[in-house]
Amino acid sequence: MFTFIDTFVENILQGLGVWGPIVGCFFIIIESIFPILPLFVFITLNFLAFGNIIGFIISWVFTCLGCSLSFFLMRKKVQTHLFRHLNAKGLISQESINNIDKLKLEQLTMIIAVPFTPAFLVNIIAGLSKMSYKKYLTALLVGKIFLVYFWGFVGVGLIESIKNPIYLVKILVLVIIAFIISKLIAKRFKIN
């Protein structure tokens, strides 16, 4: 079964050729705006197609680009309308927006860096807030380094675990640690 899965993934990557990573980069941007796609799959494809260094750089750049686009869409196009709608439904309040504004750069960076933080939600709330783009971009550029590295390692590790199951144990430990850290951060900063 493991050999079949490994062969299947390799065939997909080889079958798409150069279009695989390009499609992956496009989907990374789309995922930042519409969270219906699994980001880690596209990061893994880039790591496998381009190697760890180039795959990391491509994934990091396109993730930051997608999050910035999402931020600006919220800030420039739908900020007032969306906030009124979310506020009326009780999904977001002015108090939560003010709390985001008060976050220190290092706190925002930590929130962005945790792999299980919903990036789309962070982009929306940051775009709705009065946070400066400079602060958001700085946190984004630093935080996404860790997120992309984590998902690249986990994704490639899952592919490798097909050949060597010990990788699965290492990944499971990383996921549990990241989950605990994300729960602590979510509790500390009251992020649901």
N, C-alpha and C positions, 0 to 999 in steps of 0.2 A: 504494500500500500504506500509506504514512504517513498519507494522508488518511483511509483506511478506519479505521485504528487510532485516530486522533484522534476521528473521529466516533463510533466504538464506545464509547470512554471517556466522551465527553460524553453520549451517550444513556443509558449506565448511570447516571451521576450525576443526570441529569434524570429518569430513570425511577423512581429510588428516592425522589426528592424529599427531604423532611425526614427520612425514615427512613434514608437513606444514611449521614449522619453519626452518627445515633443507633446504628445497627447497627455502624458503624465504631468508636465509643467502646466498645460492649459487647465487640467482638472484641479491642480493645486490652487490656482487662482480662483476657479469657480467654487471650490470647496470653502474658501475663505468668505465668500459672499453668500452662498447657499449651502448650508451644512448637511447635504444629503449624501455626500461621497466620503469614503474613508481616506483621510489624509495619509495615514501610514502606508497604505498600499502604493500610492504614487511616490512617496519618498523612498520606499523599498525598491520600486522599479528603477528610480534614478540611481540609487546606490548600486544596484546589480548591473545596470546598463553602462554606467560611467565610472564605476569604482567608488571607493570611499571618499576621496577628496573632491573630485569633480562632481560626483553625485550629491555630496553634501552642499557644495557651493550652489549648484543649480536649485536644489530643493530649498535652501535657505533664502536665496534671492526671490524665487517665485512665491514662497510662503509670505515673505515680508511685503512683496508687491501686492498680493491678493488681500492681505490684511489692511494695507494702506488704502486700497481701492474701496474696501468695505467701510473703512473709517470715513473716507471722503463722501461716499454715497449717503451715509447717515448724516454727516455734517452739512453737506451742501444741498442735497436733494429732498430728503424725507424727514429731517430732524423734527420740525414742528409738528407735522401731521402724525408721524409715527409715535412721538412722545405722547400726544393727546390721546391717541388710540390705546397705547399700552397703559397709560395712566388711568383711562376710563375703565379698562378691564381689570385694573388692580394688579397688573403684572410688573409695573415699575412705578416708583414714586420719585418725587423731586428729592426726597431725602437720600435715596440710593444713588441718584446722580451726584448729589453733593458729596456723598461718601467717596465716590470714585474720584471726584475733583481733589479731594483731600489726601488721596494716596500719595505716598512718597515714591520717588522714582524706583527705588530698590524694591518696594512692595509691589508696584505694578510689574516690574521685571520678573519677580518671583511668580506672580499669578500667571503671566504669559508663558513662563518657562515650564510650568507643571504640565506634563503631557495630557492629563485628563481634564484640564480646564477647557470648557467650551470656548474656543477662540472666537467663534462667530458672536457669542454673547458679549465677550470682552470688546470686540470691535464695535458692536452696536452701542453699548453703554459708553464707551470712550467717545464715539462719534456724537452721541446725544449730549454729552457733558460739555463743559467749557474748558476742558483740559487742552493745553497747547499741543499742537501737532509735534513740536520738537520733543516734548516730554514723552508723548506716545511713541514716536518713532524711535527714540533712544531705547526705551524699554522693549520695544518690539525687536529691534536689531540685536540686542543682547539676549533677550529671553528666548528668541527663536533659535539661537545657536544651540542651546541645550535641548530644546524640543526636537529639532531636526536630527540632532545626533542620536537622541534617545530612540526615535522612531526608526531611523536608519539602522541602528544596532539591533533593535528588537526585530525589525522586519527581515533583515539579512540573517539574523540569528535563527528566526523561525525556519527560513529556507535551509540553513545549515543543520538545524535540529532534525530535519528529515534524514540527513546522513548520519548525524551524531546526536542522539537524544540528550546528552549532557547539556547542550546549549539550551534546551527547553527548561531545565532546572534553573540555569542562570537567568534566563529571561523571566521566569516566574518570580524569582527573588527580586529582580529589578522592578517588575510591575507591582508587586506587593509594596515595596518601599515607596515607589512613586505614588501609589494609591494612598498610602498612609500620610505622606507629605501633603498630597492634594486635599485630603480630608481635614488635616490640621489647618491648612491655609484657608480652606473654605469655612471652617468653624471660626477661626480667628478673625477673618474679615467679613464674616456673614454673607458669603457668596453661595447662593443656591443654584 
